[in-house]
Amino acid sequence: MLLHYEISIRKACQAVNISKSSYSYISRPLDDDKVIEELKELVDKHPSIGFWKCFHRLRIKGFKWNHKRVYRVYTQLKLNIRRRAKRRLPARIKQALFQPQRPNQVWSLDFITDSLWDGTRFRLLNVIDDFNREVLAIEADTSLPSLRVVKVLDRLKTFRGLPDMIRIDNGPEFISRQLDTWSKENKVELAFIQPGRPMQNGYVERFNGSLRSELLNAYVFKNIRQVRLLTENWKQDYNQNRPHQALGNKTPKQVYEEFY
């Protein structure tokens, strides 16, 4: 344009409506290697900190990069995506399967999962008394969070009382703060089995097998209401009419009545 019209750079910039400094600007690619290195070092050392903590730490270390540049590199490294840390479980002490000598000494809780005819998944929370294998509750729903577990235990408390100990696995509903608080308020010990050792919760695992083979595998459930109805009927028969070889071919109800 300058050679064709034989005009100055100033007039050419005015013609196309840009500043002379923009015409003279030469792009210089930023070298972000140092920013990347420092950000990676910070995140490796402090996995839980976010962008602004990283930025202010870099400023304290003497780097003068502005926050826009640091954030651009931060997002390029995908550090803005929340990093989910695996929750570490405390060490679980190996315990032999305790054999209670009276009702309400030890309860066992566990979940079992199945699906309705349309593919909708549902869960069952099973609560049994280890002493006489009595089924205290089978709670059915598509979702059973920790608050629901506490609600079931409070309901059992009104007519059955509470046990000295509850044996459970390390599922998220059982290691929750809500259940821990409830157990301390009600002076109930939570006995956690070792991860990957379901045999340490053998009573309820044996019950789960019976429930699945005798009920869940025998019916096609149309809705959660039907699940609740059939599980309640099955529970009553299990407690009152079904003999257990481990109980000398007596029913859970007979063993409970004989004790008292």
N, C-alpha and C positions, 0 to 999 in steps of 0.2 A: 504493500500500500504506500509506504514511504517513497519507494523508488518510482512507482507508477505515477503518483500525483505530484511528486517532488515537493513534499511538504515536510515540516519538522515533526519530531516526535510529539511535541506539546500539542500541535494542532490535530494530529492524528488521534491522540487520546481524547481530545475534546469532541472529535467527530463521532467516536464510538462510545462516548460517555463513560470512560474509565479514568482512573487517576494515573498519573505518571509512575507513582510508586508501584502500582499493580502491574504496570507494563514491565517494570524493571525487576519484579520479584522473581527469584529463582528458587524453586522448591528444593528444600534440603531434607531428605528422609531422616526421621528421628531414629537414633540408635537406642532402642529400648532394652538392649541386652542387660544393662545394669539394673533397670527397673524390674525386669522379669526375675533376675537373680535375687534381688532383695525381697521381692514379694513372696517368692517361693520359699525363701529361707524363713520369713516371718510365719507363713502359714504352716510350714512343717513343724516349726517350734511351738506355735500357738494355734492349734487347729480350730478353736472355737471363735476367734476374733473375726470381726467384720471389716468392711472397707475403711471406715473412718478411724478405727483403732490402728489399722495398718498405716494409713496416711500420716497420722500424728506420730507414730513411732518412727517413720521415715524422716519426718521433720526434726524430731529430737536427735536422730543420728546425724543430722546436718545436711540432708539432701534437700534441694530447693525446687524440686519438680512441683508444678501446680497440681491441684486435685483433679482437674480434667484429664491431664495426661495419665496420672496414676490410675484413675478409674477406667480409662480406655484400656490400659494394659490389664487391669484387674478383671475386666469382663472378657477380654480376649483369652485369658487363662481359665475362664469359666469359674472363677473363684466366687462370683456372685450367686452361684447355684448352691443352695443349702446342702451342706455335707452331713449326712445322717451317720452318726457314730453308733456302732453296735453297743447296746447296753450290756455292761459287764455284770455278770451274776456273781455274788459272793460265793466262796467255796462252800459246797454242801457236804456235810459229814455223812459218810455211809452209815446207814442204820438198817438193822434187821427189821423185817416186817413184824411190828409189835402186835401181840395178840391180847386184846382188851379182855378184862374180867367182868365187866359190867356195862350196862347201857350208858350212853352219853360219855364214855371215856375217850373214844376216838371216833371221829367222823372222817370219811374220805370224800373228796370232791374231784370231779373230772368232767371234761367236755367230750361230746361225741358229735360228729357232723354227718348230715345226710342231705338229700334234696327232694323237693316236691316234683310232681309229674312234669311241670313246665321248666324244670331246671333250676328253680330258685333254691339257693342253699339255706339250710336252717341248722341251728345248733341246739343241743340238749345239755343242760347242766344237771348232772346227776349227783345227788347227795345220799350217802348211805351211812348207817351205823355199823361199824366193823364188828361189833360184838355179836349181833344176831342177824347181820346181813340185811337189815330192814331198809327199804327204800324210803327215805324221808321226803325227797322231792325230786321231781323231774321237770325242770323248767325249760319250756320250748319257745324259741323265737328266732327270727332271722338275725338278730344281733343281741348278744348278752355281754355288755361291758361290765367292768368291775363294780359300778354302782348297783347294777342289777344283781350281782352276786351278793352284795351286802344286804340288799332288800330281801332276797330269799332267806338268808340267814336270820334276819330280824323277824321274818314271818314264822320261821321254825321256832324261834326263841319263845314266842307267845304261847305255844301249846306243847312244846317238847323240852324246852330248856336249851342250854348250850353245852357243848362238850368241853372236856379239859384240853383237847388237842384236835386240830384239823390237819389231815395229811393231804398235801397238794403237790402238783408239779410246778414247773417254773414258767407257766404261761403268763402272758402280759396281764391278764385279769387278776392273777393271783399274786403277782409281785408288785401290784399297784400300791400307791400311797393310801388310797381309800380303804382297802382291805387291811393294810397294816395298822392304820389308825383305829379301825373297828375292832381288830383283835386286841389291841392294847386297852381300849376302853372297856371291853367285855372280859378281859383277862383270859383270853383263849390263845393257846400256843399254836403257832403255825409251823408245822413240820414239813419242810421242803425235801422232796426226793432229789437225788443227784440227776443232773441232766442226762438224758439217754438211758435212764434206768427205770422203765415203767414197772418192772417187777417189784420195785420198792413200794409201789402203790397197788399191790396185787389184788386186794379185795374189790376195789372199784373197777379195776381193769377186767377182772373176771365177770363182774356184773355187766360191764359194757359189752362183752362178748355175748352174753345171754340176751341182752336187750336188742342187739343188732340181729342175731340169728332168729329170735322168736317173734320180733315185732317189725323192726325196720326193713328187714329183707323180705318179710311176708306180705307187706302192703305197699300199694302205690298211693301216696298221699296227695290229695288235690289242693289242700290249703293248710295253713298253720293251725287253724281251728280244729281240723280233723286230727292233726298230729297231737294236739293237747288232749282231745277227747280220748283217743285210743291209748295214749301213754298213761293217762290217769286210770283207765280201766285195767290196763296191764299191770300197773303198779299195785292196785288193790288185790288183784289175783296173786301177784308175786308175793306180797306180804302175808296174805291170809290163807291161801290154798296151796301154794307151790312148796312141796317138801324139798329140803336141801340136804344133800348127803353129808356135807360138812357139819350140819347141825343134828346129825343122827336121824335124818329123814323127818325132821320137824319143820314147821313153818316158822318164819321170823316172828309172827305174832305169838305162837305157842312158847317160844323161847323167852320172849319178853315177859309174858304173863307168868311163866314159871319162876322167873327171877324175882318178881315182886309178889 
